[in-house]
Amino acid sequence: MKCETQVVLAALFAIGFSAVGCGTETSGPSDDGEGQPTGGASVSSGSGAGTGGSIAGSSGSGSATAGTGGGGEGGGASGAGGSTGGTGDGGSDSAGTGGSPGGADFRLYGYATTGDGTTGGKGGEVVSVSSLDDLRTEAARPGALIIQITGKISGSGDDVDVASDKTIVGVGTSGELEGIGLNLRRSSNIIVRNLKIHHVLADSGNGDGIHMDESHNVWIDHCELWADSPAVNSDKDKYDGLIDATHESSDITISWTYLHDHYKGMLVGSSDKDDSDRRITFHHNRINNVNSRLPSYRGGNGHVFNNYFENVPTSGVNSRVGACLRVEGNHFFKVKNPITTLDSPAGGTHRIDNVFEETTGTQESGEDCSWTAPYDYPLDSAATVKALVLEHAGVGKTDPLENLP
């Protein structure tokens, strides 16, 4: 693979991509991301990117458009992306317009801004719930609605079906679903923020913390999802995914969320025959002690930027059949196979300015691919991602009713 670097003496860097094909499995025991890497890509000592993409200010708003170029084999030079430009729109050096203190910008970015847009329950009634029955009733109501979960709600083998045009938020640090998953089926325009979801058993409902099936325009932000550490739980099929998106689910952003202590993180595409042209953005998330699927991504375009991965024993970002993933400005610490292609025909990757620390296995792999980002986004330097994400990802780090679209 060849690596081209183009340096432009300006605060904005442009990059241009052209899409690669798509493809998509049923989530479950057979799709655990524990196979061997396909191909034989060598470990690169650098980012191995083509022309990198970046935007204004470390947390200001800018635009990402993109040039061509794939990863370099065997330690190619990093692309030009990831540079910190000037001040964001109407903001300071640490935050753009509407941003939050400490250099973090908690507004909606990514694919959830595209298509029909994502506003959740904007303009609807605000209701508070503290029981499973009330949550189910309100989540299923037609029309726009903002639902506040005021405390811990426990269940066993329970799903909550979420209808379109809903915002579901946890209040403070007390909003919590134990053994209860959210099921988004043929739903659209949904926001889930500041909510803890954990210990959702695989044999309950869809078996995922948040399950999206034929759903679009979804924003999951500042949540925390977990179950048991793989070191403690020897049954990898006791739980299914933390967040899964299947069957034409698209235009989704997952941001500032803490995923930990689990076998299966995020499955995108239910099988190799699930070939939807899906579009999902993962940014500024913290992933700790999750075995694999971070994400395991089939079909369409995915954008994985400014995430902090730590203690991952099997595989990190896994680009599978027909996918093209832009993997940009992430920090991988003690991760095996940080950017890889497992268990399916290999997908594609465009790798830009990632940091690899004490990683093993295949550091970077995937056929070169490229696409054009149809949205603006705040790109932080990979060198700052660890501190930024550790400080701001997860529950209780923002008012969930602020910075809403």
BALOTOR-982615 format. One record per residue: residue in three letters; z, y, x of N, C-alpha, C in turn. Coordinates in pm, whole numbers, padded with zeros to 5 digits, always signed. Atoms other than C-alpha are relative to their C-alpha. Layout:
<recs>
ALAZYXZYXZYX;...
</recs>
This chain:
<recs>
MET+00000-00120+00085+00000+00000+00000+00000+00124+00088;LYS+00010-00122-00078-00080+00347+00124+00091+00105-00057;CYS-00089-00107+00043+00144+00649+00108-00060+00133+00039;GLU+00053-00133-00028+00010+01002+00078+00105+00102-00036;THR-00096-00107+00028+00227+01311+00096-00071+00133-00001;GLN+00061-00132+00010+00113+01648-00019+00111+00101-00015;VAL-00105-00102+00005+00338+01944+00052-00061+00129-00047;VAL+00049-00125+00055+00281+02254-00153+00109+00103+00015;LEU-00103-00101-00026+00461+02573-00047+00023+00082-00124;ALA-00035-00069+00124+00593+02664-00390+00122-00068-00056;ALA-00119+00059+00060+00894+02600-00608-00034-00114-00094;LEU+00043+00107+00089+00693+02370-00835-00094-00093+00074;PHE+00089+00098-00060+00525+02051-00719-00073-00071-00113;ALA+00077+00064+00105+00246+01896-00921-00042-00139+00043;ILE+00046+00134-00026+00163+01532-00946-00076-00052-00120;GLY+00080+00044+00112-00091+01358-01165-00017-00148-00005;PHE+00004+00145+00012-00096+01004-01298-00101-00043-00104;SER+00082+00058+00104-00326+00779-01497+00061-00131-00043;ALA-00082+00108+00054-00179+00513-01721-00048-00137+00042;VAL+00029+00140-00025-00157+00145-01650+00024-00075-00128;GLY-00006+00073+00126-00174-00122-01919+00139-00032-00047;CYS-00126+00031+00059+00101-00261-02129+00013-00146-00031;GLY-00022+00135+00036+00252-00580-02223+00138-00014-00055;THR-00144-00007+00038+00617-00682-02357+00066-00133-00013;GLU-00069+00125-00010+00991-01149-02515+00117+00011-00087;THR-00120-00005+00075+01262-01227-02718+00117+00011+00094;SER-00113-00011-00086+01581-01109-02568+00083-00124-00022;GLY-00081+00119+00015+01809-01396-02502+00011-00078+00128;PRO-00037+00075-00118+01902-01673-02265-00112-00017+00102;SER+00106+00030-00096+01559-01741-02113-00044+00122+00078;ASP+00049-00122-00063+01502-01379-02016+00115+00071+00070;ASP-00122-00053-00061+01788-01314-01778-00025+00072+00131;GLY+00029-00073-00122+01608-01156-01485+00056-00065+00124;GLU-00059+00067-00114+01733-01421-01246-00100-00085+00075;GLY+00101+00074-00073+01402-01557-01119-00019+00057+00138;GLN+00032-00050-00132+01246-01497-00780-00105+00109-00010;PRO+00099-00105+00005+01042-01186-00704-00140-00057+00012;THR+00139+00039-00014+00670-01229-00759-00063+00085+00108;GLY+00063-00074-00108+00440-01124-00482+00085-00014+00126;GLY-00078+00009-00123+00589-01062-00139+00012+00134+00065;ALA-00009-00135-00055+00641-00692-00097+00109+00007+00104;SER-00099-00013-00106+00821-00607+00223+00097+00112-00032;VAL-00099-00105+00020+01134-00398+00228-00044+00125+00075;SER+00041-00126-00061+01051-00035+00296+00123+00079+00039;SER-00114-00080-00044+01282+00188+00494+00000+00138-00061;GLY+00008-00132+00063+01163+00493+00304-00028-00015-00147;SER+00027+00005+00142+01081+00585-00049-00135-00062-00029;GLY+00129+00062+00017+00726+00467+00000-00079+00058-00113;ALA+00067-00056+00116+00592+00709-00256-00127+00069+00038;GLY+00117-00086-00016+00264+00886-00300+00044+00142-00020;THR-00040-00138+00020+00263+01251-00386+00109+00005-00103;GLY-00116+00001+00087+00600+01310-00538-00008+00105-00105;GLY+00003-00096+00108+00664+01491-00858+00130+00070-00007;SER-00126-00067+00016+00918+01754-00905-00018+00125-00080;ILE-00001-00113+00088+01011+02059-01092+00093+00106+00052;ALA-00082-00112-00043+01207+02378-01078+00146-00037+00002;GLY-00142+00003-00013+01573+02413-00987+00066-00136-00008;SER-00062+00130+00001+01816+02128-00933+00038-00042-00139;SER-00023+00035+00138+01908+02145-01297-00070+00097-00093;GLY+00075-00091+00085+01673+02412-01426-00112-00074-00068;SER+00111+00066+00066+01385+02335-01652-00127+00033+00074;GLY+00127-00018-00066+01047+02288-01498-00098-00095-00062;SER+00096+00092+00057+00737+02084-01556-00033-00108+00100;ALA+00039+00109-00086+00638+01749-01420-00139-00042-00036;THR+00134+00053+00017+00274+01683-01384-00029-00073+00127;ALA-00006+00090-00109+00162+01446-01135-00127-00027+00079;GLY+00120+00039-00073-00097+01349-00856-00004-00147+00021;THR+00011+00142-00014-00203+01010-00764+00071-00045+00125;GLY-00059+00055-00121-00065+00782-00503+00104-00100-00034;GLY-00097+00103+00026+00139+00472-00492+00097-00012+00114;GLY-00102+00019-00100+00411+00332-00278-00058-00043+00132;GLY+00044+00042-00132+00378+00280+00092+00064-00132+00037;GLU-00055+00128-00041+00421-00068+00229+00061+00012+00137;GLY-00064+00004-00131+00668-00108+00510+00040+00134+00053;GLY-00064-00121-00049+00829+00229+00527-00087+00121+00004;GLY+00081-00121+00007+00575+00488+00425+00086+00121-00023;ALA-00077-00124+00015+00682+00848+00412+00024+00029-00145;SER-00032-00037+00137+00845+00985+00104-00098+00101-00051;GLY+00088-00099+00062+00642+01186-00142+00066+00135-00002;ALA-00050-00136-00001+00684+01553-00194+00097+00027-00112;GLY-00084-00023+00116+00884+01506-00512+00146+00010+00037;GLY-00143-00006-00015+01252+01565-00557+00048+00126+00065;SER-00044-00123-00064+01259+01907-00397+00070+00089-00101;THR-00070-00092+00087+01493+02161-00537-00069+00134+00004;GLY+00070-00127+00007+01314+02468-00655+00095+00113-00029;GLY-00080-00117+00029+01440+02796-00778+00085-00018-00123;THR-00089+00002+00114+01661+02885-01064-00073-00046-00124;GLY+00059+00045+00125+01597+02717-01397-00014+00116-00097;ASP+00030-00101+00098+01486+02905-01701+00126+00070-00048;GLY-00112-00078+00050+01742+03174-01760+00134-00051+00047;GLY-00127+00056-00041+02006+02983-01569+00037+00042+00141;SER-00041-00023-00137+02174+02974-01231-00055-00111+00087;ASP+00047+00105-00087+02109+02758-00928+00056-00136-00041;SER-00060+00128+00035+02335+02492-01076-00036-00047-00139;ALA+00033+00045+00135+02215+02486-01434-00105+00089-00062;GLY+00103-00076+00069+01919+02590-01642+00052+00048-00134;THR-00038-00050+00131+01921+02743-01985+00063-00111-00083;GLY-00066+00099+00084+02163+02562-02211+00067-00111+00079;GLY-00059+00103-00082+02288+02358-01918+00152+00005-00006;SER-00145+00010+00001+02647+02255-01861+00054+00032+00139;PRO-00058-00035-00130+02888+02351-01581-00017-00112+00102;GLY+00001+00100-00106+02879+02177-01246-00137-00052+00036;GLY+00133+00043-00040+02504+02153-01203-00063-00101-00091;ALA+00054+00099+00091+02448+01921-01498-00061+00067-00121;ASP+00069-00053+00117+02206+01989-01781-00003-00109-00106;PHE-00019+00104+00100+02292+01798-02097-00094+00013-00120;ARG+00096-00008+00110+02000+01900-02314-00088-00124-00003;LEU+00091+00114+00014+01749+01645-02440-00126+00021+00082;TYR+00124+00003-00076+01468+01562-02199-00063-00137-00017;GLY+00063+00130-00004+01220+01281-02167-00081-00033-00123;TYR+00093+00044+00104+01018+01076-02409+00050+00025-00141;ALA-00049-00028+00135+01248+01141-02706-00040+00139-00048;THR+00048-00132+00041+01112+01497-02705-00144-00005-00048;THR+00142+00010+00034+00758+01370-02766-00018-00060-00139;GLY+00027+00055+00133+00590+01233-03076+00046+00095-00108;ASP-00052-00082+00111+00767+01359-03385+00122+00081+00040;GLY-00120-00071-00042+01057+01495-03179+00125-00069-00052;THR-00126+00064+00037+01423+01398-03211+00105+00106-00027;THR-00103-00096+00040+01674+01609-03402+00118-00069-00071;GLY-00108+00074+00063+01890+01337-03560+00032+00053-00138;GLY-00045-00045+00132+02096+01457-03854+00006+00150-00016;LYS-00002-00147+00004+02031+01826-03790-00023+00051-00142;GLY+00011-00058+00133+02085+02028-04106+00067-00079-00109;GLY-00064+00083+00100+02267+01748-04282+00150+00020-00007;GLU-00145-00005+00017+02624+01709-04401+00068-00064+00121;VAL-00082+00059-00106+02894+01635-04141+00111-00081-00066;VAL-00103+00086+00058+03115+01338-04234+00076-00069+00113;SER-00083+00072-00097+03398+01162-04051+00033-00138-00055;VAL-00030+00137+00043+03459+00786-04061+00100-00061+00097;SER-00098+00069-00083+03738+00564-03934+00008-00149-00033;SER+00000+00141+00036+03655+00225-04089-00143-00053+00005;LEU+00132+00062-00007+03368-00022-04061-00076+00017-00131;ASP+00067-00016+00129+03292-00004-04433-00056+00140-00016;ASP+00048-00138+00013+03268+00374-04427-00116+00028+00095;LEU+00109-00020-00095+03052+00370-04115-00129-00063-00051;ARG+00119+00066+00053+02812+00121-04271-00060+00079-00117;THR+00048-00075+00116+02790+00323-04590-00071+00128+00042;GLU+00058-00129-00041+02722+00655-04419-00126-00021+00085;ALA+00116+00022-00087+02482+00514-04158-00123-00043-00078;ALA+00112+00049+00081+02268+00359-04431-00050+00103-00101;ARG+00041-00101+00098+02249+00673-04646-00135+00060+00037;PRO+00127-00067-00029+01904+00829-04678+00023+00147+00031;GLY-00006-00142-00029+01844+01175-04539+00081+00033+00123;ALA-00067-00047-00122+01987+01383-04256+00152-00003-00017;LEU-00145+00012+00007+02354+01323-04175+00056-00005+00141;ILE-00073+00006-00127+02595+01382-03886+00129-00077-00024;ILE-00114+00090+00022+02854+01103-03862+00092+00006+00122;GLN-00099-00006-00106+03169+01154-03655+00094-00121-00010;ILE-00091+00114-00004+03362+00841-03554+00129+00047+00068;THR-00122-00067-00044+03722+00952-03517+00097-00089+00076;GLY-00091+00089-00070+03887+00643-03369-00066-00133+00029;LYS+00050+00133-00033+03851+00279-03274-00025-00080-00127;ILE+00036+00087+00112+03671+00056-03524-00032-00137+00058;SER+00017+00134-00055+03691-00317-03458-00067-00091-00102;GLY+00065+00099+00084+03483-00602-03592-00025-00125+00080;SER+00033+00125-00067+03367-00951-03509-00129-00052-00059;GLY+00129+00045+00050+03003-01040-03541-00061+00097-00098;ASP+00046-00099+00096+02919-00715-03715-00106+00091+00060;ASP+00099-00102-00033+02614-00490-03703+00013+00114-00099;VAL+00011-00115+00090+02580-00143-03847-00145+00043+00000;ASP+00140-00042+00013+02230-00068-03975-00005+00151-00011;VAL+00009-00146-00005+02133+00290-03897-00135+00044-00055;ALA+00123-00052+00060+01879+00465-04118-00048+00122+00078;SER+00060-00114-00070+01652+00746-04002+00079+00129-00022;ASP-00055-00136+00011+01765+01106-03946+00152+00002+00005;LYS-00145+00006-00016+02116+01035-03825+00041+00044+00141;THR-00070-00024-00126+02340+01174-03552+00135-00068-00011;ILE-00127+00072-00001+02632+00944-03470+00072+00035+00129;VAL-00073-00045-00118+02896+01082-03234+00144-00049-00005;GLY-00143+00024-00012+03239+00985-03110+00073+00131+00019;VAL-00081-00121-00011+03513+01247-03134+00090-00012+00123;GLY-00079+00004-00123+03673+01329-02799-00031-00124+00081;THR+00020+00128-00069+03728+01004-02614+00043-00117-00088;SER-00056+00103+00088+03845+00810-02919-00103-00074-00083;GLY+00102+00069+00078+03516+00716-03087-00040-00131+00067;GLU+00015+00130-00066+03485+00343-03021-00037-00108-00101;LEU+00037+00117+00079+03314+00035-03164+00027-00125+00084;GLU-00035+00123-00071+03468-00296-03055-00057-00119-00076;GLY+00060+00115+00066+03261-00606-03133-00098+00038-00109;ILE+00091-00051+00103+03024-00395-03343-00120+00064+00069;GLY+00121-00058-00057+02664-00315-03254-00071+00089-00100;LEU+00085-00084+00085+02429-00049-03387-00139-00060-00004;ASN+00131+00062+00020+02105-00186-03531-00098+00103-00056;LEU+00102-00095+00042+01807+00048-03549-00128-00079-00023;ARG+00120+00077+00032+01527-00136-03727-00091+00084-00088;ARG+00099-00084+00070+01218+00058-03833+00063+00133-00039;SER-00064-00129+00021+01424+00374-03802-00056+00100+00099;SER+00049-00105-00091+01337+00705-03642+00092+00121-00007;ASN-00075-00125-00007+01494+01035-03539+00150-00025-00007;ILE-00141+00038-00005+01836+00908-03435+00060+00045+00134;ILE-00075-00039-00119+02091+01050-03189+00134-00073-00001;VAL-00131+00064-00018+02390+00850-03060+00062+00061+00125;ARG-00061-00070-00114+02629+01047-02836+00150-00027+00006;ASN-00144-00002-00025+02973+01019-02682+00073-00114-00070;LEU-00055+00113+00075+03043+00672-02820+00019-00120+00093;LYS-00026+00124-00072+03204+00362-02667-00041-00118-00089;ILE+00039+00122+00070+03051+00027-02766+00022-00116+00097;HIS-00030+00107-00096+03177-00298-02616+00030-00133-00067;HIS-00031+00137+00040+03221-00674-02645-00070-00041-00129;VAL+00082+00044+00113+02938-00732-02892-00055-00138+00034;LEU+00037+00137-00031+02888-01109-02899-00147-00026-00030;ALA+00142+00030+00016+02538-01252-02865-00032-00065-00134;ASP+00027+00069+00126+02574-01461-03180+00038+00084-00122;SER-00032-00089+00112+02665-01159-03394-00117+00093-00026;GLY+00111-00089+00033+02381-00985-03572-00110-00011+00103;ASN+00100+00001-00105+02128-00883-03309+00060-00024+00138;GLY-00066+00036-00124+02385-00938-03038-00002+00106+00109;ASP+00008-00107-00099+02325-00606-02860+00095+00114-00035;GLY-00079-00119+00028+02539-00298-02821-00077+00099-00086;ILE+00094-00079+00080+02247-00087-02943-00133-00073+00002;HIS+00126+00074+00011+01939-00270-03068-00102+00085-00074;MET+00109-00077+00061+01613-00089-03141-00120-00091-00020;ASP+00113+00086+00034+01333-00276-03317-00095+00081-00087;GLU+00099-00081+00072+01017-00092-03427+00058+00138-00036;SER-00062-00131+00023+01209+00234-03395-00051+00100+00103;HIS+00051-00101-00093+01110+00561-03236+00077+00130-00013;ASN-00071-00127-00011+01243+00901-03136+00150-00020-00014;VAL-00143+00032-00008+01591+00792-03035+00055+00060+00129;TRP-00069-00053-00118+01830+00971-02797+00139-00061+00006;ILE-00132+00056-00028+02129+00781-02655+00057+00075+00119;ASP-00048-00093-00102+02346+01017-02452+00152-00005+00012;HIS-00144-00006-00029+02691+01020-02287+00078-00109-00074;CYS-00071+00114+00057+02783+00678-02421+00054-00089+00111;GLU-00050+00100-00094+02967+00391-02254-00008-00137-00067;LEU+00016+00134+00054+02878+00025-02308+00038-00103+00105;TRP-00044+00102-00094+03033-00285-02152+00046-00125-00074;ALA-00061+00121+00053+03170-00635-02203+00095-00056+00106;ASP-00084+00059-00104+03309-00861-01927-00076-00001+00132;SER+00062+00008-00131+03242-00859-01556-00064-00136+00020;PRO+00061+00130-00031+02995-01130-01450+00087-00087+00090;ALA-00088+00076-00088+03254-01231-01191+00111-00071-00079;VAL-00105+00057+00083+03501-01307-01472-00058-00091-00107;ASN+00065+00075+00107+03269-01430-01747-00113-00084+00059;SER+00101+00088-00059+03071-01733-01626-00112-00034-00097;ASP+00102+00029+00102+02872-01760-01951-00088+00123-00019;LYS+00086-00118+00006+02580-01519-01912-00059+00023-00138;ASP+00055-00016+00134+02473-01580-02273+00107+00027-00106;LYS-00105-00035+00096+02808-01493-02433-00033+00132-00068;TYR+00045-00128+00053+02675-01141-02476-00149+00013+00027;ASP+00141-00023-00028+02317-01025-02501-00014+00134+00072;GLY+00024-00124-00072+02196-00677-02405+00097+00111-00035;LEU-00075-00122+00032+02385-00353-02379-00086+00092-00086;ILE+00095-00080+00077+02080-00157-02498-00135-00069+00011;ASP+00132+00064+00000+01756-00334-02599-00096+00075-00091;ALA+00106-00065+00079+01427-00191-02728-00119-00094-00007;THR+00106+00100+00016+01166-00429-02871-00098+00041-00109;HIS+00096-00009+00109+00858-00451-03094-00036+00143-00038;GLU+00056-00132+00027+00691-00110-03073+00103+00111-00006;SER-00096-00110-00014+01010+00087-03018-00047+00091+00113;SER+00057-00091-00099+00911+00400-02829+00056+00140-00018;ASP-00043-00139+00001+00973+00768-02755+00153+00008-00002;ILE-00145+00017-00011+01330+00700-02643+00048+00061+00131;THR-00068-00049-00121+01562+00876-02397+00142-00056+00004;ILE-00137+00046-00024+01879+00718-02255+00051+00078+00120;SER-00043-00094-00103+02078+00972-02053+00152+00006+00011;TRP-00142-00026-00028+02418+01034-01894+00092-00105-00061;THR-00074+00110+00062+02540+00694-02014+00052-00095+00108;TYR-00067+00088-00096+02776+00454-01833-00009-00144-00050;LEU+00015+00142+00032+02679+00085-01841+00070-00080+00108;HIS-00074+00072-00103+02911-00159-01669+00050-00135-00048;ASP-00064+00130+00024+03058-00510-01646-00072-00081-00108;HIS+00084+00072+00096+02785-00709-01813-00104-00081+00077;TYR+00110+00073-00061+02515-00964-01739-00133+00070-00024;LYS+00134-00045+00038+02220-00814-01925+00005+00146-00044;GLY-00009-00143+00028+02169-00440-01919-00093+00046-00109;MET+00095-00060+00095+01854-00312-02089-00130-00078+00003;LEU+00126+00072+00013+01567-00530-02208-00097+00085-00081;VAL+00105-00077+00069+01248-00346-02302-00119-00092-00018;GLY+00105+00097+00030+00994-00570-02473+00058-00138-00019;SER-00068+00124+00035+01097-00893-02643-00061-00123+00064;SER+00067+00112-00065+00842-01123-02474-00124+00051+00071;ASP+00122-00041-00069+00534-01118-02256-00114+00028-00098;LYS+00102-00027+00102+00332-01107-02580+00029+00129-00077;ASP-00037-00126+00065+00515-00798-02703-00059+00113+00083;ASP+00077-00087-00090+00254-00563-02558-00014+00143-00051;SER+00003-00137+00052+00339-00234-02725-00012+00102+00112;ASP+00012-00111-00096+00246+00087-02546+00122+00090-00014;ARG-00126-00072+00020+00608+00199-02537+00023+00103+00109;ARG-00029-00111-00090+00747+00511-02370+00151+00029-00005;ILE-00146-00014-00004+01111+00532-02258+00040+00069+00130;THR-00055-00071-00116+01303+00764-02022+00146-00040+00020;PHE-00139+00026-00039+01625+00664-01839+00036+00101+00108;HIS-00036-00095-00105+01794+00945-01651+00148+00031+00003;HIS-00139-00039-00025+02131+01037-01501+00100-00098-00061;ASN-00093+00103+00047+02291+00708-01604+00074-00062+00118;ARG-00077+00074-00100+02562+00523-01414-00001-00147-00038;ILE+00003+00144+00022+02521+00146-01380+00086-00065+00105;ASN-00094+00062-00095+02804-00052-01221+00032-00143-00043;ASN-00038+00139+00023+02854-00428-01195-00072-00059-00122;VAL+00086+00063+00101+02568-00526-01426-00098-00089+00076;ASN+00074+00099-00077+02381-00837-01317-00149+00031+00015;SER+00146-00019-00003+02021-00745-01408-00046+00078-00122;ARG+00064-00074+00110+01776-00578-01653+00043+00147+00001;LEU-00050-00137-00016+01824-00220-01538-00111+00103+00022;PRO+00028+00093+00110+01588-00202-01714-00092-00112+00045;SER+00108+00098-00009+01375-00513-01746-00105+00045-00101;TYR+00089-00086+00080+01067-00338-01877-00140-00059-00008;ARG+00135+00049+00023+00746-00474-02029-00081+00104-00078;GLY+00096-00076+00078+00449-00272-02142+00023+00149-00004;GLY-00007-00144+00016+00373+00098-02149+00056+00070+00123;ASN-00048-00084-00109+00520+00376-01937+00150+00022-00010;GLY-00142-00028-00006+00880+00417-01828+00030+00096+00112;HIS-00039-00100-00099+01049+00698-01638+00147-00023+00032;VAL-00136+00031-00044+01361+00607-01438+00035+00098+00111;PHE-00027-00101-00102+01501+00911-01259+00147+00041+00003;ASN-00134-00055-00023+01828+01035-01111+00113-00086-00056;ASN-00107+00092+00039+02033+00725-01196+00075-00048+00124;TYR-00080+00056-00108+02315+00582-00983+00032-00145-00031;PHE-00020+00144+00016+02315+00202-00948+00096-00048+00108;GLU-00094+00053-00099+02605+00023-00779+00043-00141-00038;ASN-00052+00136+00018+02716-00338-00733-00082-00080-00101;VAL+00092+00076+00085+02416-00511-00889-00039-00127+00075;PRO+00016+00121-00081+02404-00878-00778-00135-00069-00008;THR+00126+00074+00013+02059-00992-00900-00123+00089+00006;SER+00119-00086-00002+01805-00719-00980+00028+00130-00072;GLY-00015-00132+00059+01778-00353-01065-00115+00032-00094;VAL+00115-00040+00082+01463-00187-01202-00105-00109+00013;ASN+00091+00114+00001+01229-00471-01302-00123+00033-00084;SER+00124-00033+00070+00869-00380-01389-00079-00127-00025;ARG+00063+00126+00038+00707-00664-01579-00136+00024-00064;VAL+00139+00005+00043+00377-00745-01741-00045+00128-00071;GLY+00062-00115+00064+00172-00436-01819+00075+00130+00007;ALA-00078-00124-00005+00441-00177-01743-00038+00083+00122;CYS+00013-00092-00114+00406+00128-01521+00125+00087+00001;LEU-00128-00071-00006+00743+00269-01413-00002+00102+00113;ARG-00020-00106-00099+00794+00600-01237+00148-00002+00036;VAL-00138+00019-00045+01111+00539-01033+00027+00108+00104;GLU+00000-00129-00071+01222+00873-00896+00141+00053+00022;GLY-00125-00070-00029+01522+01023-00720+00125-00074-00039;ASN-00118+00081+00033+01762+00734-00785+00077-00035+00127;HIS-00084+00046-00110+02050+00614-00566+00042-00143-00029;PHE-00035+00141+00014+02090+00238-00519+00102-00035+00108;PHE-00107+00035-00094+02417+00122-00359+00045-00144-00026;LYS-00036+00141+00012+02488-00247-00295-00072-00065-00118;VAL+00085+00056+00105+02200-00351-00519-00095-00101+00064;LYS+00099+00098-00044+01996-00668-00470-00130+00023-00078;ASN+00131-00023+00061+01623-00623-00540+00000+00128-00084;PRO-00013-00125+00076+01656-00256-00639-00120+00032-00089;ILE+00122-00026+00078+01293-00211-00752-00088-00123+00019;THR+00058+00131-00018+01127-00543-00822-00088-00040-00118;THR+00082+00057+00107+00901-00761-01038+00038-00146-00014;LEU-00054+00135+00019+01074-01074-01171-00043-00059-00133;ASP+00004+00079+00123+01013-01345-01432-00125+00017-00085;SER+00123-00022+00076+00669-01226-01554-00108+00037+00099;PRO+00099-00066-00085+00336-01116-01415+00049+00139+00039;ALA-00056-00125-00054+00416-00815-01199-00051+00122-00075;GLY+00037-00131+00051+00418-00470-01350-00022+00096+00116;GLY+00026-00100-00103+00349-00148-01163+00116+00097+00016;THR-00102-00102-00026+00573+00113-01004-00060+00113+00081;HIS+00028-00116-00085+00540+00460-00859+00136+00047+00049;ARG-00133-00015-00057+00834+00508-00624+00007+00129+00081;ILE-00005-00133-00060+00940+00856-00520+00144+00035+00039;ASP-00124-00060-00050+01232+00972-00303+00127-00065-00052;ASN-00122+00071+00037+01487+00704-00387+00087-00024+00123;VAL-00095+00028-00108+01799+00642-00176+00046-00145-00011;PHE-00043+00139-00004+01880+00284-00072+00114-00013+00100;GLU-00118+00010-00085+02228+00216+00066+00060-00141-00013;GLU-00053+00137-00003+02341-00135+00165-00066-00089-00105;THR+00073+00084+00094+02071-00293-00051-00052-00125+00069;THR+00053+00126-00053+01935-00646-00008-00119-00043-00083;GLY+00113+00052+00074+01635-00847-00120-00121+00089+00013;THR+00121-00080+00003+01313-00673-00215+00035+00143-00038;GLN-00041-00138+00027+01378-00303-00185-00094+00071-00095;GLU+00099-00066+00085+01055-00182-00343-00119-00094-00017;SER+00119+00079+00024+00776-00379-00508-00064+00044-00130;GLY+00076-00036+00119+00521-00356-00786-00133+00060+00039;GLU+00131-00058-00025+00155-00269-00797+00006+00151-00019;ASP+00004-00146+00014+00080+00099-00748-00056+00037-00137;CYS+00049-00047+00129+00038+00278-01078+00041+00146-00016;SER-00032-00142+00019+00059+00630-01213-00028+00041-00143;TRP+00024-00057+00132+00076+00833-01532+00048+00144+00001;THR-00036-00140+00009+00121+01192-01640+00119+00018-00094;ALA-00117-00026+00084+00463+01297-01768-00034+00108-00102;PRO+00037-00097+00102+00406+01474-02101+00114+00094-00038;TYR-00116-00083+00030+00735+01665-02082+00052+00062+00129;ASP-00072-00060-00112+00938+01895-01856+00132-00076+00019;TYR-00129+00066-00021+01250+01752-01692+00067+00055+00125;PRO-00075-00051-00114+01527+01856-01451+00019-00110+00103;LEU-00009+00102-00103+01493+01656-01130+00096+00045+00109;ASP-00096-00028-00106+01795+01656-00898-00037-00077+00126;SER+00020+00071-00125+01778+01560-00532+00077-00132-00003;ALA-00067+00131-00003+01860+01191-00483+00131+00006+00078;ALA-00122-00013-00081+02122+01300-00227+00118+00049-00082;THR-00108-00054+00083+02323+01469-00505+00030-00087-00121;VAL-00009+00076+00124+02280+01205-00774+00133-00072-00015;LYS-00125+00075+00011+02587+00994-00694+00113+00088-00050;ALA-00110-00088+00039+02834+01281-00719-00020+00055-00141;LEU+00030-00059+00131+02662+01433-01021+00023-00100-00112;VAL-00011+00101+00104+02646+01111-01220+00144-00049-00014;LEU-00139+00045+00010+02998+00995-01133+00087+00102-00072;GLU-00079-00104+00065+03132+01327-01255-00033+00015-00148;HIS+00042-00043+00134+02931+01368-01574-00046-00111-00094;ALA+00049+00105+00090+02812+01030-01710+00115-00064-00076;GLY-00098+00070+00081+02999+00859-01990+00062+00086-00108;VAL-00064-00063+00116+03225+00952-02280+00097+00109+00045;GLY-00097-00105-00024+03432+01269-02295-00042+00106+00099;LYS+00048-00094-00100+03216+01472-02058-00073+00119-00059;THR+00067-00111+00066+03056+01702-02315+00038+00001-00147;ASP-00015-00007+00145+03098+01824-02670-00127-00058-00061;PRO+00122+00067+00048+02860+01588-02853-00079+00080-00102;LEU+00074-00083+00095+02765+01857-03103-00059+00124+00067;GLU+00065-00107-00074+02657+02100-02830-00129-00051+00063;ASN+00126+00031-00066+02313+02110-02668-00084-00100-00079;LEU+00084+00086+00083+02159+01925-02961-00135+00067-00024;PRO+00132-00059+00027+01786+01973-03022-00009+00054-00141;
</recs>
